[in-house]
């Protein structure tokens, strides 16, 4: 039940984001997404749910068929990986394209 509610909430958030940037089925603009979810930290107690939220958000964004989507979970979400993905999207994006970055943690 909780997971279903979270999925609906994430799909709603993705739909609102898409509406805000004017994405439509006919739109030629591309969308790129960097989704980060961290439950495990080195110096603080682990969280519960941030990774699940990131997975749900990535799933909802995937439904919009983005040109690129990268999901970084826990230890994958290093400064290097985040900046590398961000720069790759900047290099690939054209005027009118959208880059979405989400963080749960």
C-alpha positions, 0 to 999 in steps of 0.5 A: 500500500505504501509503495503504491502511494509513493509510486503515484506521488512520484508519477504525479511529481514527474507529470508536474515537472513535465508540464512545467517545462512544457513537454508534450508528446509532439515536443522535439525537445529532449529531456535528460535526468540525473536521479540520485538516491542515498540511504547509506552515509559514511558518518551518519545513521542510514536512512530508509526510503531515499533509494526507493524514492529515487527508483520510483522517480526514475521509473516515472521519468522513464515513462516520458522516454527521456533521451538520457537517464542516469540513476546513482544509488548510494556509493555510486553517487560520488562527486565525480559521477554526479559532475561527470553525468551533469557535464555529459548532459550539458554537452548533449543538450541543445537549446530548449532541452531540459535537464532534470536533477533529483536528489533523495537522501 
